[in-house]
């Protein structure tokens, strides 16, 4: 059971945001992390297993090795992951009129490490780490509140899951311009594609103003 007891919503509009490759860089530093360990990622398809190979002979490593590399990366995330441009200005500005919750797809055992990293960046918003579908958790976070909600993610399946469970939610598809994301499934048609938080911020403000004024 996912623990949401630490989340305290004020009844204001709500922004639920992914973290990896939305708030913090992921794919680019993960590639550098692999290189430092004699591995590399070959962007041949939108998956890690089979595409993480040894530098010496391009031999793919096992699924277990890929999983271990991700765990090692998350343990050292404060060394590798940096916030994207505009994040450190956009989120505090949005927080003046909205509640913000981070909903990250990551093994929950790394929550404490991510919490420390986000806090060091001044991003003190509540954090929930899950390895399950995000839609049900996003619905639980919103609970009985009727204020408008925005969900921001880089993965199509997460956007689709939230759309199913929060049909009145504004979906924003925000992903870095990486070779990996270029091969990713396309976001749902109901999702609006944005390049960064500078573009997302006025869209979010307009959505809240329009919804609350309706």
C-alpha positions as CSV (number, residue, x, y, z in Angstrom):
1,X,0.0,0.0,0.0
2,X,1.5,3.4,-1.0
3,X,1.8,5.7,1.9
4,X,0.3,9.1,1.1
5,X,0.0,10.3,4.7
6,X,2.7,12.9,4.3
7,X,0.8,14.8,1.6
8,X,-1.2,17.7,2.8
9,X,-3.3,19.5,0.1
10,X,-4.7,22.9,0.7
11,X,-7.6,22.7,-1.7
12,X,-5.8,24.9,-4.3
13,X,-5.2,23.6,-7.8
14,X,-2.9,20.6,-8.0
15,X,0.1,19.8,-10.1
16,X,1.3,16.2,-10.1
17,X,4.6,15.8,-11.8
18,X,7.0,13.0,-12.7
19,X,10.7,13.5,-11.7
20,X,13.0,11.6,-14.0
21,X,13.5,13.4,-17.3
22,X,10.8,16.0,-16.3
23,X,12.3,17.6,-13.2
24,X,15.7,15.9,-13.1
25,X,17.8,14.9,-16.1
26,X,17.8,11.1,-16.4
27,X,18.7,9.5,-19.7
28,X,21.7,11.7,-20.4
29,X,23.4,11.3,-17.0
30,X,22.4,7.6,-16.9
31,X,24.4,7.2,-20.2
32,X,27.4,8.9,-18.6
33,X,27.0,6.7,-15.6
34,X,27.1,3.6,-17.8
35,X,30.2,4.9,-19.7
36,X,32.0,5.3,-16.4
37,X,31.4,1.6,-15.7
38,X,32.6,0.2,-19.1
39,X,29.0,0.1,-20.5
40,X,27.1,2.1,-23.0
41,X,23.5,2.5,-24.2
42,X,22.8,1.9,-27.9
43,X,19.6,3.7,-28.8
44,X,18.2,1.0,-31.0
45,X,14.7,0.7,-29.4
46,X,12.8,2.1,-26.5
47,X,14.0,-0.3,-23.9
48,X,17.1,-0.7,-21.8
49,X,17.5,-4.5,-21.7
50,X,19.3,-5.6,-24.9
51,X,20.5,-2.1,-25.6
52,X,22.9,-1.7,-22.6
53,X,26.1,-3.3,-23.9
54,X,29.7,-3.6,-22.9
55,X,32.0,-1.0,-24.4
56,X,34.6,-3.6,-25.3
57,X,32.6,-5.8,-27.7
58,X,29.0,-4.4,-27.7
59,X,27.8,-7.6,-25.9
60,X,24.4,-6.9,-24.3
61,X,24.3,-7.3,-20.5
62,X,21.6,-9.2,-18.8
63,X,18.3,-7.8,-17.6
64,X,19.5,-8.3,-14.0
65,X,22.7,-6.3,-14.8
66,X,20.5,-3.5,-16.2
67,X,18.4,-3.5,-13.1
68,X,21.4,-3.4,-10.9
69,X,22.8,-0.5,-12.9
70,X,19.6,1.5,-12.3
71,X,19.7,0.7,-8.6
72,X,23.4,1.8,-8.5
73,X,22.5,5.0,-10.4
74,X,19.6,5.9,-8.1
75,X,21.9,5.4,-5.1
76,X,24.3,8.0,-6.6
77,X,21.6,10.2,-8.1
78,X,22.8,13.3,-6.3
79,X,26.1,13.0,-8.2
80,X,24.6,12.6,-11.6
81,X,21.1,14.2,-11.9
82,X,20.6,17.9,-12.3
83,X,17.4,19.8,-12.7
84,X,16.4,20.9,-16.2
85,X,16.4,24.6,-17.2
86,X,13.6,26.6,-15.7
87,X,12.6,24.0,-13.1
88,X,14.1,26.0,-10.2
89,X,12.2,29.1,-11.2
90,X,9.0,27.7,-12.6
91,X,8.0,25.4,-9.7
92,X,8.3,27.9,-6.9
93,X,6.3,30.4,-9.0
94,X,3.6,27.8,-9.6
95,X,3.6,26.8,-5.9
96,X,2.4,30.3,-5.0
97,X,-1.1,29.4,-6.3
98,X,-1.0,25.6,-6.5
99,X,-0.1,22.5,-4.6
100,X,2.7,20.4,-6.1
101,X,3.3,16.7,-5.6
102,X,6.1,14.6,-7.2
103,X,5.0,11.2,-8.4
104,X,8.1,9.4,-9.6
105,X,8.5,5.9,-11.2
106,X,11.3,4.6,-9.0
107,X,11.9,1.8,-6.5
108,X,10.4,3.2,-3.2
109,X,13.6,2.2,-1.3
110,X,15.4,5.1,-3.0
111,X,12.8,7.7,-1.8
112,X,15.1,8.9,1.0
113,X,18.0,9.5,-1.4
114,X,15.8,11.4,-3.8
115,X,14.2,13.4,-1.0
116,X,17.7,14.6,0.1
117,X,18.6,15.5,-3.5
118,X,15.4,17.4,-4.1
119,X,15.6,19.2,-0.8
120,X,19.2,20.2,-1.6
121,X,17.8,21.9,-4.7
122,X,15.1,23.7,-2.8
123,X,12.3,21.5,-4.2
124,X,10.6,20.5,-1.0
125,X,7.3,19.3,-2.5
126,X,5.9,16.0,-1.3
127,X,7.4,12.9,-3.1
128,X,5.8,9.5,-3.8
129,X,7.8,6.8,-5.5
130,X,5.9,3.9,-7.2
131,X,6.6,1.0,-9.5
132,X,2.9,0.6,-10.4
133,X,0.5,2.4,-12.7
134,X,0.4,6.1,-11.9
135,X,-3.3,6.7,-12.5
136,X,-4.7,5.0,-9.4
137,X,-2.1,6.8,-7.2
138,X,-2.7,10.2,-8.8
139,X,-6.4,9.6,-8.1
140,X,-5.7,8.8,-4.5
141,X,-3.5,11.9,-4.2
142,X,-6.3,14.1,-5.4
143,X,-8.8,12.2,-3.3
144,X,-12.0,14.2,-2.7
145,X,-10.6,17.6,-3.7
146,X,-12.5,19.3,-6.6
147,X,-9.8,21.8,-7.6
148,X,-8.4,21.5,-11.1
149,X,-5.4,19.2,-11.6
150,X,-2.5,19.0,-14.0
151,X,-0.3,15.9,-14.6
152,X,3.1,16.2,-16.2
153,X,5.1,13.2,-17.4
154,X,7.4,12.1,-20.2
155,X,6.0,8.6,-20.6
156,X,2.9,7.8,-22.7
157,X,1.7,4.9,-20.5
158,X,1.7,7.1,-17.4
159,X,-0.2,9.9,-19.2
160,X,-2.7,7.3,-20.4
161,X,-3.1,5.8,-16.9
162,X,-3.8,9.2,-15.3
163,X,-6.2,10.1,-18.1
164,X,-8.2,7.0,-17.3
165,X,-8.4,7.7,-13.6
166,X,-8.6,11.5,-13.7
167,X,-10.5,12.3,-16.9
168,X,-10.8,16.0,-16.1
169,X,-7.0,16.3,-15.7
170,X,-4.9,18.5,-18.0
171,X,-2.2,16.2,-19.4
172,X,1.2,17.7,-20.3
173,X,3.7,15.5,-22.1
174,X,7.2,16.9,-21.3
175,X,10.2,15.0,-22.5
176,X,13.8,16.0,-23.3
177,X,14.9,15.9,-27.0
178,X,16.8,12.6,-26.7
179,X,17.3,9.8,-29.2
180,X,15.6,7.5,-26.6
181,X,12.5,9.6,-26.3
182,X,12.3,9.9,-30.1
183,X,11.6,6.2,-30.2
184,X,9.1,6.2,-27.3
185,X,5.4,5.6,-27.9
186,X,3.5,8.7,-28.7
187,X,1.5,10.4,-25.9
188,X,-2.3,10.2,-25.9
189,X,-4.1,12.6,-28.2
190,X,-5.5,14.3,-25.1
191,X,-2.1,15.2,-23.9
192,X,-0.6,18.6,-24.8
193,X,3.1,18.4,-25.8
194,X,5.4,21.0,-24.2
195,X,9.2,21.5,-24.6
196,X,10.1,22.6,-21.1
197,X,8.8,24.2,-17.9
198,X,9.0,27.7,-19.4
199,X,6.4,26.7,-22.0
200,X,4.4,24.6,-19.5
201,X,4.0,27.4,-16.8
202,X,1.7,29.8,-18.7
203,X,-0.4,26.8,-20.0
204,X,-0.9,25.6,-16.4
205,X,-1.8,29.1,-15.2
206,X,-4.3,29.5,-18.0
207,X,-5.8,26.1,-17.3
208,X,-6.3,26.9,-13.7
209,X,-7.7,30.3,-14.3
210,X,-10.1,29.0,-17.0
211,X,-11.3,26.1,-14.9
212,X,-11.8,28.0,-11.7
213,X,-13.6,30.8,-13.6
214,X,-16.0,28.4,-15.3
